Each structure stands twice: as C-alpha cells, then as structure tokens.
Amino acid sequence: MHGTTKTDSVKIETAAEMMTHPAYCLDAEMNVVDAAERLVDKHIHGAPVVDADGRLLGIISDSDLLRVQIASAFHAVPTGPVTDHMSTEPVTIDAEADIYAVTRLFQTGEASRLPVMKDGKCVGIITRRNLLRALQRLSRFHDKETNRTYELLARLRGA
C-alpha cells in the first residue's frame, strides 16, 4: 500500500505523512558541546546522527547530552564527537508504515522519537507530538449515529 489509505472514509496516515521533514540531523563529527547548543537553539529534544552520505548512525537525545554535561560539570568542558555519546541502535520506522505501527512503537516506550527511513536514509522524524496530531485528525472521523470512531481507535488501543 502506498500513501494514505482509507477505511470507511477514514484517513489512515503513513509515517511519511505525519513526520516532520526534513529531519534536523547532526553530523557524526559534530562536537558534543555544539550539538547540545543546536538542540537547545532549535527547541528539540533529540536528533538523528548521520554520516556524510546521510546514513543513520544513531540518535542523540537531550538526556544523553545532559549526562555528558553533568559528568563533566566539575571536571572539564565535555569534548568529543556526538558519536561518542549517542545511542547507536535507534528504533526507526519505514516511511510507508501506518499509524498503527507508529503507535505500537511509542506504546512500548522504546523510543520518544522515531527516525523515518526510506531507501536507507533518514527522511524525517516522528515525535510524540506528531503522533498526537495524527491521532487527533483520526478521531475527527466520528460516526454520530453509532457514537463510535469506526473501531479504528479501538484497534490502536489494542496495539
């Protein structure tokens, strides 16, 4: 299936449709101090880390950066590239995955942001806020006669 699917006139979004794109990515060689500054300046809580070819190497979060800052608070200014401090096996999702797959990954608690992958490259990112917006759009398809939301939201609850 490609793109948005419809079930009983309900729009089921794909990861590509709900993601923020392009994803704000950090270069693998970026200094950890510069990375922290960028995340703060951009008001984001984490970012994919990519190599020169745009391949995903990992993800760095504000929690990762906070650990670095705290550890060095009394010793020295933190140094090194983001690759020294990032999570190297981030949970990702394919661009064509549907809202159910996205929901399941967030429900497991394994990730607070999902790099969206297409052809081996990070093309966007889905945060909890992106998912909340998509769920709000989905909940608008409410059948007033039967007082239900097409059982699609129930499917999400059981994910």
C-alpha positions in Angstrom: 0.0 0.0 0.0 1.3 3.4 -0.9 0.5 6.7 0.9 -2.7 7.3 2.9 -5.2 4.5 2.9 -8.9 4.9 3.5 -11.2 2.7 5.6 -14.9 3.7 5.7 -13.7 7.2 4.6 -11.3 7.4 7.4 -7.8 8.6 6.5 -5.1 6.3 7.9 -1.9 8.2 7.7 1.5 6.8 7.0 4.7 7.7 8.8 5.7 9.8 5.8 2.5 11.9 6.2 2.8 12.5 9.9 6.6 13.1 10.2 8.4 16.4 10.4 10.6 16.6 7.4 13.3 17.0 6.7 14.6 15.7 10.0 17.0 18.0 11.7 20.1 15.8 11.7 23.5 16.2 13.3 26.8 15.3 11.5 28.6 12.4 13.1 31.7 14.5 13.6 29.9 17.4 15.4 31.3 18.2 18.8 29.0 17.3 21.6 29.0 20.8 23.0 27.9 22.2 19.6 25.2 19.5 19.4 23.8 20.5 22.8 23.8 24.1 21.7 21.9 23.3 18.5 19.3 21.2 20.2 18.6 24.0 22.7 18.5 26.6 20.0 16.1 24.5 17.8 13.9 23.6 20.8 14.2 19.9 20.0 14.8 17.0 22.4 16.9 14.9 20.1 18.2 14.4 16.6 19.4 11.6 14.3 23.1 11.4 13.8 24.1 10.8 10.2 27.3 10.2 8.2 28.4 12.2 5.2 26.2 10.1 2.9 23.1 10.7 5.1 23.0 7.2 6.5 21.7 7.0 10.1 24.4 6.1 12.6 22.4 6.7 15.8 20.4 9.3 17.7 21.4 11.7 20.4 18.9 13.0 22.9 18.8 15.8 25.4 19.1 13.1 28.1 22.3 11.8 26.5 23.7 15.4 26.4 22.6 16.1 29.9 24.5 13.1 31.2 27.6 14.4 29.4 27.2 17.9 30.8 26.6 16.6 34.4 29.6 14.2 34.2 31.9 17.0 33.2 30.4 19.7 35.3 33.1 19.7 37.9 35.9 18.3 35.7 36.2 19.9 32.3 34.2 21.0 29.3 32.8 18.0 27.6 34.5 17.1 24.4 34.4 14.6 21.5 32.0 13.9 18.7 28.3 13.1 19.1 29.1 9.6 18.0 30.9 9.0 21.4 27.7 9.8 23.3 24.7 8.8 21.0 22.5 5.7 21.1 23.8 3.5 18.3 20.7 1.3 17.8 17.8 3.7 17.5 14.3 2.4 16.9 13.3 3.5 13.4 10.2 3.2 11.2 9.7 2.9 7.5 8.1 5.8 5.7 5.2 3.6 4.5 4.4 2.2 7.9 0.9 3.2 9.1 -0.3 5.0 12.2 -0.8 1.6 14.0 2.8 0.7 13.6 3.9 4.1 14.8 1.6 3.9 17.8 2.9 0.5 18.8 6.5 1.7 18.9 5.6 4.6 21.1 3.5 2.4 23.4 6.4 0.1 24.1 8.3 3.0 25.5 11.4 2.1 23.5 11.6 5.5 21.8 10.5 9.1 22.3 11.3 10.0 18.7 11.4 7.8 15.5 13.6 8.5 12.6 11.6 7.7 9.4 13.6 5.7 6.9 13.3 5.4 3.1 15.9 3.8 0.9 18.3 3.6 3.8 18.2 7.3 4.6 16.6 9.3 7.3 13.9 11.4 5.6 12.1 12.7 8.6 11.3 12.2 12.3 8.2 11.4 14.2 7.8 12.7 17.8 5.1 12.1 20.3 3.6 15.4 19.2 3.4 14.3 15.6 1.6 11.2 16.7 -0.8 13.2 18.9 -1.7 15.4 15.9 -2.3 12.4 13.7 -4.5 10.8 16.3 -6.5 14.0 16.7 -7.1 14.0 12.9 -8.1 10.4 13.0 -10.6 11.0 15.9 -12.4 13.6 13.8 -13.9 10.7 11.8 -16.6 10.0 14.4 -19.9 8.5 13.4 -22.6 10.4 15.4 -25.3 7.8 14.6 -23.4 4.9 16.1 -21.4 7.0 18.5 -18.1 5.3 17.6 -14.9 6.2 15.8 -15.1 3.3 13.3 -13.4 1.0 15.7 -10.1 2.2 14.4 -9.2 3.9 17.6 -10.1 0.6 19.4 -7.6 -1.1 17.2 -5.0 1.5 18.3 -5.8 0.8 22.0 -5.2 -2.9 21.4 -2.0 -2.3 19.6 
